[in-house]
Amino acid sequence: MASGVRLRLDRAGVGKLLKSFGPMTNAASEQIAQNVRAAIDDDEIDVVVAPYTSDRSAALVIIADPRGVELQVSDGALTRAAAAVGLEVTS
């Protein structure tokens, strides 16, 4: 550890930075939703993007159908769609 070095985190600045990623987050979420729609190929199943902001910009991609859980468990529909845009999904 370097002696005499002091850092102070600009929490407001970091918060502003994290919230500024909203357009990029929303675009990636829309692409994930499109990938899910293409993979499940069923017009009766809704795939919804729900953007929100907490301490950062974020969005949910939801298979808004009772079969959504089955599609994720059996085919990994959301995981594969996220991987297709370069995201890594972990639990």
Beta strands, then each sheet from edge to edge (+ up, - down):
strand 1: 47-53
strand 2: 57-63
sheet 1: 1+ 2-
end
